[in-house]
Amino acid sequence: MTAKEFKTPISDKSILIGPDSGYDNIIFAIESSCDETAAAIVKNGREVLSNIVASQIKTHIEFGGVVPEVAAREHLEAINLVIAQAFEQANLTPNDITAFAATVGPGLVGSLLVGLNAGKALALAHDKPFIGVNHLNAHVCANFLNTDLKPPFIALLISGGHTQIIEVKNFLEQKIIGETIDDAIGEAYDKVARLIGLPYPGGVNLDKLAQTGNKFAFKLPEAKLQNEYDFSFSGLKTASLQLIQNLKKTFIELPKADIAASFQENVSSVLLKKTKKAADNINTKTIVLSGGVAANSEIRKKFFALQNNGYKVYAPEMKFCTDNAAMIASSAYFLAGTMDSLDVEVFSRM
């Protein structure tokens, strides 16, 4: 049975939540793990009734990256407005909500505390169950929004802080079968972007530049690892640095577009090869992309091309690739990576 009994914090009333609860579940969720303050209301884990995101990108551009103390302060300034807008957009009140949810981790501790405490306060104030959510499980669940996707499938989670291949056996069970042993894919993108002089956010700008370059201009190495599903990007980063240093000796103007395209070709090919192998080895034809880097044009192009060979490929809508609260609500409904205690505390890493 895909449903779980949650308790209301004041009246201690039992509430069933999940696909088998027998009635519509309307989840209000908050996400604040990094540099987006987000709130959303989602019905039955799939139908997005409201989705509000206050981004801090403009604030952090001058620093060249996210500053944790600044991010936490921005969350404090935005959280009440974002919550109010989520209710207004959905045309609902707290009385209409089945449960409140919030991200518990991983993420920046100061930022997480803002969203988690707001979620707990709403649950207490309105005597509704509270559900804590693992941010990584939620990224996978972003694919349930506005789709009919069901497990089993293989998911590739690619973000600024994580690179994982996940076997999703059912709504409740997600098993990591491969991950990066050093840099996450988003970190690698940002570092190479800085090496060729691109501004923050590096990954997005590198992707745009790569589309104008020759992806076969330079051959970059692929790490050989014991676990066939694991990733390593530190060697690729070093090779990119050495390439750039050598090119500066012979080129008056650095061929930035060709470097970006060659880097992106290497990364996207490795991601595709390992993820496809994982899907084939567990005998599934369904592959799911998730995380902020799932918005990358070349990665999406390569993965969706698999559909020509009989695979079913899913990726979230662009607005659900980056951090958002709708995916938190979906994860809470499908009970993926959830914690049900008001005493739950934030955590920065897995």
C-alpha positions in Angstrom: 0.0 0.0 0.0 1.4 3.4 -1.1 0.1 5.5 1.8 1.4 6.4 5.2 -0.3 7.6 8.4 0.8 11.0 9.6 -0.3 12.7 12.8 -1.5 16.3 13.2 0.7 18.1 15.7 -2.0 19.5 18.0 -5.0 17.3 17.8 -3.0 14.1 17.1 -5.4 13.1 14.4 -4.4 10.5 11.9 -4.1 11.5 8.2 -3.4 9.1 5.4 -1.1 10.5 2.7 0.0 8.9 -0.5 -1.5 7.5 -3.8 -3.5 4.9 -1.9 -4.9 7.3 0.7 -8.4 7.2 -0.9 -8.9 10.9 -1.4 -7.2 14.0 -2.9 -4.0 15.1 -1.2 -3.1 18.7 -1.5 0.5 19.3 -0.3 1.9 22.8 0.4 5.7 22.6 0.1 8.7 24.9 0.7 12.2 24.7 -0.8 15.2 26.8 0.4 18.2 24.5 0.1 20.4 26.9 -1.8 19.7 30.2 -3.7 16.0 29.9 -4.6 13.2 30.6 -2.1 10.2 28.6 -3.4 6.7 27.6 -2.4 4.2 25.4 -4.2 0.9 23.6 -3.9 0.5 20.3 -5.7 -2.5 18.0 -5.9 -1.9 14.3 -5.7 1.8 14.6 -6.5 1.3 15.6 -10.1 -1.1 18.5 -10.6 0.7 21.8 -9.9 -1.8 24.3 -8.5 0.8 27.0 -7.8 4.6 27.3 -8.2 6.4 30.4 -6.9 10.2 30.8 -7.1 12.2 33.8 -5.9 15.7 33.5 -7.4 18.9 35.0 -6.0 21.0 34.7 -9.1 21.3 38.5 -9.6 22.4 38.9 -6.0 25.2 36.3 -6.2 26.5 37.3 -9.7 28.8 39.9 -8.1 30.4 37.2 -5.9 30.9 34.7 -8.8 28.9 32.0 -6.8 26.5 31.5 -3.9 27.6 33.0 -0.6 25.8 31.0 2.2 25.3 33.9 4.6 23.9 36.1 1.9 21.6 33.3 0.7 20.2 32.7 4.1 19.4 36.4 4.6 17.7 36.6 1.2 15.5 33.6 2.2 14.4 35.4 5.3 13.4 38.4 3.3 11.5 36.4 0.7 9.9 33.5 2.6 6.6 35.2 3.8 5.9 36.8 0.4 6.5 33.5 -1.5 4.2 31.6 0.9 1.5 34.2 0.4 1.8 34.2 -3.4 1.6 30.4 -3.5 -1.8 30.5 -1.7 -3.0 33.3 -3.9 -2.0 31.7 -7.1 -3.8 28.5 -6.2 -6.8 30.4 -4.8 -6.6 28.2 -1.7 -6.3 28.7 2.1 -4.5 26.7 4.8 -7.8 24.9 5.5 -7.6 23.3 2.0 -4.2 21.9 2.7 -3.7 18.2 3.6 -0.1 18.6 4.8 2.8 20.9 4.8 6.3 19.9 3.6 9.7 21.4 3.4 13.2 20.4 2.3 15.4 19.0 5.2 18.6 18.5 3.2 21.1 18.3 1.7 21.9 21.9 1.2 23.2 25.1 2.9 22.4 24.8 6.6 21.4 28.5 7.1 19.2 28.4 4.0 17.5 25.1 4.9 16.6 26.4 8.4 14.6 29.2 6.9 12.3 27.0 4.8 12.2 24.1 7.4 11.1 26.4 10.2 8.5 28.1 8.1 7.1 24.7 7.1 7.0 23.5 10.7 5.3 26.8 11.8 2.6 26.4 9.2 1.9 22.8 10.2 1.7 23.8 13.9 -0.4 26.9 13.3 -3.0 25.1 11.2 -2.8 21.7 12.9 -1.7 19.8 9.7 0.8 17.0 9.3 4.4 18.0 8.6 6.6 16.1 6.1 10.3 16.6 5.8 11.7 15.8 2.3 15.2 14.8 1.0 16.1 17.2 -1.7 17.7 14.6 -4.0 14.6 12.3 -4.0 12.6 15.3 -4.8 14.6 16.1 -7.9 13.7 12.6 -9.3 10.0 13.2 -8.4 10.0 16.4 -10.5 9.4 14.0 -13.4 6.0 13.1 -11.9 4.8 16.6 -12.3 2.3 16.9 -15.1 3.2 13.4 -16.4 2.0 9.8 -16.0 5.5 8.5 -15.3 5.6 5.4 -13.0 8.4 3.3 -11.7 10.4 1.2 -12.4 13.1 3.3 -14.2 16.7 4.5 -14.1 17.2 8.1 -13.1 20.2 10.3 -13.7 20.5 13.1 -11.2 22.8 15.8 -12.3 23.1 19.1 -10.4 25.6 21.5 -8.9 26.3 19.3 -6.0 25.4 15.8 -7.1 25.9 13.3 -9.9 24.1 10.0 -9.4 22.6 7.1 -11.2 19.6 5.9 -9.3 17.5 2.8 -9.7 13.9 3.7 -8.9 12.2 0.4 -8.1 8.9 1.8 -6.9 7.6 5.1 -5.5 9.1 4.4 -2.1 12.4 2.9 -3.1 15.3 4.7 -4.8 18.7 3.1 -4.7 21.9 4.9 -5.7 24.0 2.5 -7.9 26.6 5.0 -9.2 27.8 8.5 -8.3 30.7 10.9 -8.7 33.8 10.2 -6.6 35.0 13.8 -6.7 33.4 16.9 -8.5 29.7 16.9 -9.3 28.8 17.6 -12.9 27.6 21.1 -12.1 30.9 21.9 -10.3 32.9 20.7 -13.3 30.8 22.9 -15.6 31.3 26.0 -13.4 35.1 25.4 -13.0 35.7 25.0 -16.7 33.4 28.0 -17.4 35.6 30.1 -15.1 38.8 28.9 -16.8 37.6 30.3 -20.1 36.3 33.5 -18.5 32.6 33.0 -18.5 30.5 34.7 -15.8 28.3 33.1 -13.2 26.2 31.0 -13.5 28.9 29.2 -15.4 27.1 26.0 -16.5 24.3 27.9 -18.2 26.7 30.2 -20.0 29.0 27.4 -21.1 26.0 25.5 -22.6 25.0 28.6 -24.6 28.6 29.1 -25.9 29.1 25.4 -26.7 26.2 25.6 -29.2 28.3 27.8 -31.4 31.5 25.7 -31.2 32.9 22.5 -32.8 32.4 19.7 -30.3 35.0 17.6 -32.0 37.7 20.2 -32.0 39.5 18.8 -28.9 39.7 15.3 -27.5 39.4 15.2 -23.7 39.9 12.1 -21.5 37.3 9.9 -19.8 38.1 8.5 -16.3 38.3 4.7 -16.0 36.7 3.6 -12.7 36.2 0.3 -10.9 32.4 0.7 -10.6 31.1 1.1 -14.2 28.3 3.4 -13.0 30.6 5.9 -11.1 31.8 9.2 -12.4 35.0 11.3 -12.0 35.4 14.8 -13.3 38.5 16.0 -11.6 40.8 14.6 -14.4 38.6 16.2 -17.0 38.9 19.5 -15.2 42.7 19.2 -15.1 42.9 18.2 -18.7 40.7 21.2 -19.7 43.1 23.5 -17.7 46.1 22.1 -19.5 44.4 22.4 -22.9 43.6 26.0 -22.2 47.1 26.8 -21.0 48.6 25.2 -24.2 46.2 27.0 -26.5 47.1 30.4 -24.9 50.6 29.8 -26.1 49.6 29.4 -29.8 46.3 31.4 -30.2 46.0 35.1 -29.9 42.4 34.7 -29.1 41.3 31.6 -27.1 38.8 29.4 -29.1 36.4 29.4 -26.2 33.4 28.1 -28.1 35.3 25.0 -29.3 36.7 24.4 -25.8 33.1 24.6 -24.4 31.7 22.4 -27.1 34.4 19.8 -26.7 34.0 19.7 -22.9 30.2 19.4 -23.2 30.5 16.6 -25.8 32.8 14.6 -23.4 30.5 15.1 -20.4 27.2 14.4 -22.2 28.6 11.3 -23.9 29.9 9.8 -20.6 26.6 10.5 -18.9 24.6 8.9 -21.7 26.9 5.8 -21.9 26.8 5.0 -18.2 23.1 5.7 -17.7 22.1 3.6 -20.8 24.2 0.7 -19.6 22.5 0.9 -16.2 19.1 0.8 -17.8 20.1 -2.1 -20.1 21.5 -4.1 -17.2 18.3 -3.9 -15.1 16.2 -4.5 -18.2 14.3 -1.3 -18.4 13.6 1.0 -21.3 12.6 4.0 -19.2 15.3 6.6 -18.4 14.7 9.8 -16.4 16.8 13.0 -16.2 16.6 15.2 -13.1 18.4 18.1 -11.4 19.5 21.5 -12.6 21.9 20.2 -15.2 19.1 18.3 -16.8 18.2 21.6 -18.5 21.4 21.4 -20.5 20.7 21.4 -24.2 23.3 18.8 -25.4 22.5 16.4 -22.6 18.7 16.5 -23.3 19.4 16.1 -27.0 21.5 13.0 -26.6 19.1 11.4 -24.1 15.9 12.1 -26.1 17.6 10.6 -29.2 17.4 7.3 -27.4 13.6 7.3 -28.1 14.5 6.5 -31.7 15.8 3.1 -30.3 12.7 2.2 -28.3 13.5 3.9 -25.0 11.1 6.1 -23.1 12.9 9.3 -21.9 11.6 11.8 -19.4 13.0 15.1 -18.2 11.2 17.8 -16.1 9.9 20.9 -17.7 12.7 23.5 -17.6 11.1 25.3 -14.6 11.1 22.1 -12.6 14.8 21.2 -13.4 16.3 23.8 -11.0 15.3 24.0 -7.4 11.6 24.4 -6.8 8.9 23.5 -4.3 6.6 21.6 -6.6 9.1 18.7 -6.7 9.2 18.8 -2.8 5.4 18.5 -2.7 5.5 15.6 -5.2 8.1 13.8 -3.2 6.1 14.2 0.0 3.0 12.8 -1.7 4.8 9.8 -3.2 6.6 9.3 0.2 10.0 9.3 -1.4 12.8 10.3 1.0 10.4 11.6 3.6 10.6 12.2 7.3 7.5 12.8 9.4 8.7 14.3 12.7 8.5 17.9 13.7 11.8 17.2 15.5 13.6 16.6 12.2 16.7 18.7 11.8 18.5 20.0 8.6 21.5 18.3 7.2 24.1 19.7 4.8 25.3 16.4 3.2 24.1 12.8 2.7 
